[in-house]
Each structure stands twice: as structure tokens, then as C-alpha cells.
Amino acid sequence: MSGGGSHFKNDQVSSFCEENNITQIVTAAYAPWVNGLVESTNNLILSRLKKLCSPDLDEVPGDVDPKSIPRNWPIHLAEAIRSLNDRIIPALNATPREILFGMALRPNTQTTDPTSGPLPTTNDDLDTHFTLADSFRYTTHLRSIKEADRRKNMFDSKA
């Protein structure tokens, strides 16, 4: 997702996206709420990349050249995205990955013995899973509406 600026909407970016099987979504002009989402996500990724590329930068001044840090970003990009997808969003009490798959995926939630292997899946298991996944998404959606309402009320009280 990118803004409609010429630095994002050009042949070079289009060919890069095509070569890497990326679908480029260009936001509508004068839609700051969408661009804010992109900027917020970019800030999260950049913050995580900075920490992964030079974890001791704040503690050991002078040992790391700050201009060399962006060259290391491609090495850490997958880990940065994984950590963002697995972070718990407090207002939703869920991670983005859990919202996508509709089920809790946090460590130490498995109740069966991992050495015994997975049990065969029955049709009842599938029905139960899809019902629980729908319930999980519904609950998360309700929490997101509640959080949006809380933020709107806070904004309205200041406006």
C-alpha cells in the first residue's frame, strides 16, 4: 500500500512489484486516514528493524556507524515482520496472526502431548474449529469497534 505520490506511482516501482509478485495498492488522493495507517505500519517496521540491526546502539555509543544500519535491513526484514505479526494488540487482546487465522496461536497453548503427533481430524473437529474461528473473529471485531468508539469519544471530548 502506498500513497499516490509520483515517487511511488512510477514505472520503476511498478516493475519491482511485478518482478516480486507484489500487488501495489495506491491509496486515494486526500485520504489521510488511509495514509496514516500506512505511515503507522512503516514506523512500526522501521522501529523493529532499527532494533534488530543494532540492538546495542543506545548502550554502546561510537561503536556502530548509524549510516550502515539500513544496509542490514534486508537481513532482518522477515524477523521484523514476524515479530510484528506476533505482538499482542492490547485493545484487541489478540495478535494480527491470530486475527488472520481466527484462533489463538500463542506459545504454550497446546494441551496434547507433542511427541504423540497430531490426532486425525474429523468433520466434527472441522465444524468446531470453524465455529471457534468465527467466534474469535467476531469477538476481536467487537473489541476493535469498542476501541474505535473509545478513541472517537476521546477525540470528540477534546474537539
Secondary structure, DSSP 8 states (H G I E B T S, - for coil): -B-SSTTTSSHHHHHHHHHTT----B--TT-HHHHHHHHHHHHHHHHHHHHHH-TTTTTSTTSS-GGGGGGGHHHHHHHHHHHHHTS-BTTTTB-HHHHHHTS---TT---S-GGG------HHHHHHHHHHHHHHHHHHHHHHHHHHHHHHHHHHHH-
